[in-house]
Structures are given as C-alpha cells and as structure tokens.
C-alpha cells in the first residue's frame, strides 16, 4: 500500500484546500481515459485523507506496513540527490514514521 501523502505529493501537516488542489492537479496529469491505474491510485489516496478527520483516522488507525517504495520515497525524495539524515532513516526502518 502506497502512502496517500506521497501519491498526492503533499506534506503530512497540510490542510484540506492543499489536498484538494493536489488532487485536482493530479487529475489533470492522470485522467481516467489516459491513465486508469494512476487515476484509481489518486482517487483512493484522496478519499483516505480528504478531510482533517480522515487524516487523523488514517494516522491513528491505518495498520498497513509501508512498502519498500514508500520507504525509499521518504528516505530519498525525488529531486536533487542527497543523503538521508541518519535519524530519518533509523525512524523509517523502525516503522516510527
């Protein structure tokens, strides 16, 4: 299961308006006609974290373990190459983040 925050490209502490804006921008990139799989992932991510209440429920009750892609995306986000911080990597491997 991929992290909905990574799919939408928003930080963990974002608000409802930013999530909706990221969702609409994602819809422009992955419309249902051009990329059905991407659209389904985008829609599922948006439905999980749409409101503050949904984000809180996701943070408290989601028990799905992170996939290797989630761990790599958090340890080394796409962008300028850099080495991950030791504390971040340790927390990821322990499952604390």
C-alpha positions as CSV (number, residue, x, y, z in Angstrom):
1,X,0.0,0.0,0.0
2,X,1.4,3.3,-1.0
3,X,1.2,6.3,1.3
4,X,-1.6,8.7,0.2
5,X,0.5,11.7,1.1
6,X,3.2,10.5,-1.3
7,X,0.7,9.9,-4.1
8,X,-0.7,13.4,-3.8
9,X,2.7,14.9,-3.2
10,X,1.6,16.8,0.0
11,X,3.3,17.0,3.4
12,X,1.8,15.3,6.5
13,X,0.7,18.6,8.0
14,X,-1.2,20.0,5.0
15,X,-4.8,21.4,5.1
16,X,-7.9,20.5,3.2
17,X,-7.5,23.1,0.5
18,X,-4.0,22.0,-0.4
19,X,-5.1,18.4,-0.6
20,X,-7.9,19.3,-2.9
21,X,-5.6,21.4,-5.1
22,X,-3.1,18.5,-5.3
23,X,-5.9,16.1,-6.2
24,X,-7.2,18.4,-9.0
25,X,-3.6,18.8,-10.3
26,X,-3.2,15.0,-10.3
27,X,-6.5,14.6,-12.2
28,X,-5.1,16.8,-14.9
29,X,-2.0,14.6,-15.1
30,X,-3.8,11.2,-14.8
31,X,-7.2,11.4,-16.3
32,X,-9.3,8.2,-16.2
33,X,-9.1,7.9,-20.0
34,X,-5.3,8.2,-20.3
35,X,-4.1,6.5,-17.1
36,X,-6.8,4.4,-15.4
37,X,-4.4,2.9,-12.8
38,X,-3.0,6.3,-11.9
39,X,-6.4,7.7,-11.6
40,X,-7.5,4.9,-9.2
41,X,-4.5,5.4,-7.0
42,X,-5.1,9.1,-7.0
43,X,-8.8,8.8,-6.1
44,X,-8.0,6.2,-3.4
45,X,-5.4,8.5,-1.8
46,X,-7.7,11.5,-1.9
47,X,-10.6,9.5,-0.3
48,X,-8.3,8.4,2.5
49,X,-7.1,11.9,3.5
50,X,-9.7,14.2,2.1
51,X,-10.6,16.0,5.4
52,X,-8.8,16.7,8.7
53,X,-10.9,14.0,10.3
54,X,-10.0,11.5,7.6
55,X,-6.3,12.3,8.0
56,X,-6.5,11.9,11.8
57,X,-8.2,8.5,11.4
58,X,-5.6,7.4,8.8
59,X,-2.8,8.5,11.2
60,X,-4.3,6.7,14.2
61,X,-5.8,3.5,12.7
62,X,-4.0,2.6,9.5
63,X,-2.1,-0.5,10.1
64,X,-0.7,-1.3,6.6
65,X,3.1,-1.6,6.6
66,X,5.0,0.7,4.4
67,X,6.1,-0.7,1.1
68,X,9.7,-0.6,0.0
69,X,8.8,2.2,-2.4
70,X,7.3,4.2,0.5
71,X,10.5,3.8,2.5
72,X,12.7,4.9,-0.4
73,X,10.4,7.8,-1.3
74,X,10.6,9.1,2.3
75,X,14.3,8.5,2.8
76,X,15.3,10.0,-0.6
77,X,12.6,12.1,-2.1
78,X,12.7,12.8,-5.8
79,X,14.6,15.9,-6.5
80,X,18.2,16.9,-6.1
81,X,20.2,13.8,-4.9
82,X,21.2,14.0,-1.3
83,X,22.0,11.6,1.5
84,X,19.1,10.9,4.0
85,X,19.6,12.0,7.6
86,X,20.6,9.2,9.9
87,X,17.7,9.9,12.3
88,X,15.1,9.8,9.5
89,X,16.5,6.6,8.1
90,X,16.6,4.9,11.5
91,X,13.0,6.0,12.3
92,X,11.8,4.7,8.9
93,X,13.5,1.3,9.4
94,X,11.9,1.0,12.9
95,X,8.5,1.9,11.5
96,X,8.1,5.1,13.6
97,X,7.4,7.5,10.6
